[in-house]
Every structure is written in structure tokens, then in C-alpha cells.
């Protein structure tokens, strides 16, 4: 196991809320650590670091921002659009998955507008209100 890093207070509170979503969590006890004689306290709920392997593998990936901030500290970077932490798929990734689709759609619409504008000017058609100053006869 790699070095166990400490959580900030905000990360600690987020992890404590997520502990209740774990399938091994039973009223403050861990079913995976239970030996049948006496209940064992869930270690992830009482520590300020990520020590439970099951929590890291099964529960933490449900919150992508927190997972990127905790597990991929060296590779994670903030999204240029919304600011959440994400792990880019390549070294030139700027946007998280949610924002990438929005930005792609916005850029494609702008590109189509520009393409239509250029096609309109090259065709020699008159502009609305004569904005471009070209005539419809091309002369």
C-alpha cells in the first residue's frame, strides 16, 4: 500500500458521509471485519485518512471529484470550465467529462456559424441590411 495521506477537514466530512453508503457498514460496525463474536468498528468512519481498501475500491469512485483529489493527487487537475478536480485522459485534457460535452457543443455551434457566415460572403449574396456592402451580382 502506498503512503497513507491525511485528509483535509472538508474531505474528511465528505468521506464520513460516504461511509454510510458502503455495503459493509452496519450501524457503525464493519461486516467485513466482523469475526462473528463481537462487532468491529468501521475503521474508515473513525480515521482521518483512507485506510479501508474496500472503501477505496467500491465507494470512493462514486464521487469522481473526491476520488480524483484523493487517489490521483499528482495527475488530477481542475476543470477549466467548472473547477472540479478530474483525471485527464491525455496530457492536453482541460475539461471534466460533463463540461467537455458542453464545451464541444458550444465550439461546434460557433464553428458552424462562422462557416455559414464565410459561405454567405463568398457566395456573393446580399447581406441583411447591407452589412457586408457586397451586391448580389458579384460586381
C-alpha positions in Angstrom: 0.0 0.0 0.0 1.3 3.5 -0.9 1.8 6.1 1.8 -1.4 6.9 3.7 -2.1 10.6 3.3 -4.1 12.7 5.6 -7.5 14.2 4.6 -8.4 17.9 4.9 -11.4 18.6 7.0 -13.7 19.0 4.0 -12.5 15.8 2.5 -12.9 14.0 5.9 -16.5 15.2 6.2 -17.3 14.1 2.7 -15.7 10.6 3.3 -17.7 10.3 6.6 -21.0 11.0 4.7 -20.0 8.4 2.1 -19.2 5.7 4.7 -22.9 5.1 5.2 -23.2 4.1 1.5 -20.7 1.2 2.0 -22.3 -2.3 1.8 -20.2 -3.5 4.7 -21.4 -0.6 7.0 -23.9 -1.7 9.6 -24.7 0.9 12.3 -21.1 2.0 12.8 -19.7 -1.5 12.5 -17.9 -3.2 9.6 -19.3 -6.5 8.5 -16.1 -7.3 6.6 -14.0 -7.1 9.8 -16.6 -8.9 12.0 -15.3 -12.2 13.2 -18.7 -13.4 14.5 -18.1 -13.0 18.2 -18.2 -9.2 18.7 -18.7 -6.4 16.3 -15.8 -4.4 14.9 -15.9 -0.6 14.5 -15.7 0.6 10.9 -12.1 2.0 10.7 -12.9 4.3 7.8 -15.5 6.1 9.9 -13.1 6.9 12.8 -9.9 7.9 10.9 -8.7 11.0 9.0 -7.1 9.0 6.2 -8.1 6.4 3.6 -7.3 3.1 5.2 -10.1 0.8 4.1 -9.3 -0.9 0.8 -13.0 -1.8 0.2 -14.0 1.8 0.7 -11.3 3.0 -1.8 -12.2 0.4 -4.4 -16.0 0.4 -4.2 -17.4 3.5 -2.5 -15.0 6.3 -3.3 -15.2 6.1 -7.1 -18.9 7.1 -6.9 -17.8 10.7 -6.2 -15.4 11.5 -9.1 -14.2 14.8 -7.8 -13.2 13.5 -4.4 -11.7 10.3 -5.9 -9.5 12.4 -8.2 -8.5 14.7 -5.4 -7.5 11.8 -3.1 -6.3 9.0 -5.2 -4.8 10.8 -8.2 -3.2 13.7 -6.5 -0.3 14.1 -8.9 -2.3 13.6 -12.1 -5.6 15.4 -11.1 -6.2 18.9 -12.4 -9.0 21.4 -12.1 -11.6 21.6 -14.9 -11.2 24.9 -16.9 -15.0 25.3 -17.0 -16.3 24.4 -13.6 -13.2 24.0 -11.4 -13.8 20.4 -10.1 -10.9 18.1 -9.9 -10.6 15.4 -12.6 -8.1 13.0 -14.0 -7.4 13.8 -17.7 -7.2 11.0 -20.3 -4.3 12.8 -22.1 -1.8 15.5 -21.2 -3.9 18.1 -23.0 -7.2 17.5 -21.3 -8.7 20.7 -20.0 -12.3 19.7 -19.1 -14.1 17.1 -17.0 -16.4 14.7 -18.7 -19.6 16.7 -18.0 -18.1 20.0 -19.2 -16.3 18.5 -22.2 -19.6 17.7 -23.9 -21.0 21.2 -23.2 -17.8 23.0 -24.5 -17.6 20.7 -27.5 -21.3 21.6 -28.4 -20.6 25.3 -27.9 -17.5 25.3 -30.1 -19.2 23.3 -32.8 -22.1 25.7 -32.9 -19.7 28.7 -33.2 -17.7 26.9 -35.9 -20.9 26.2 -37.9 -22.0 29.9 -37.5 -18.6 31.0 -38.8 -18.7 28.5 -41.7 -22.2 29.7 -42.7 -21.0 33.4 -42.5 -18.0 32.7 -44.7 -20.1 30.8 -47.2 -22.6 33.6 -47.3 -19.8 36.2 -48.0 -18.1 34.0 -50.7 -21.4 33.3 -52.5 -21.9 37.0 -53.2 -25.4 37.0 -51.8 -26.7 40.3 -50.3 -26.4 40.5 -46.5 -29.2 41.5 -44.2 -29.4 45.3 -44.1 -26.4 45.5 -46.4 -23.9 44.9 -43.6 -21.1 43.5 -45.8 -21.5 46.0 -48.6 -21.5 43.4 -51.4 -24.0 43.2 -54.1 -25.9 40.1 -55.2 -24.4 40.3 -58.8 -20.8 39.9 -57.5 -19.6 43.1 -59.1 
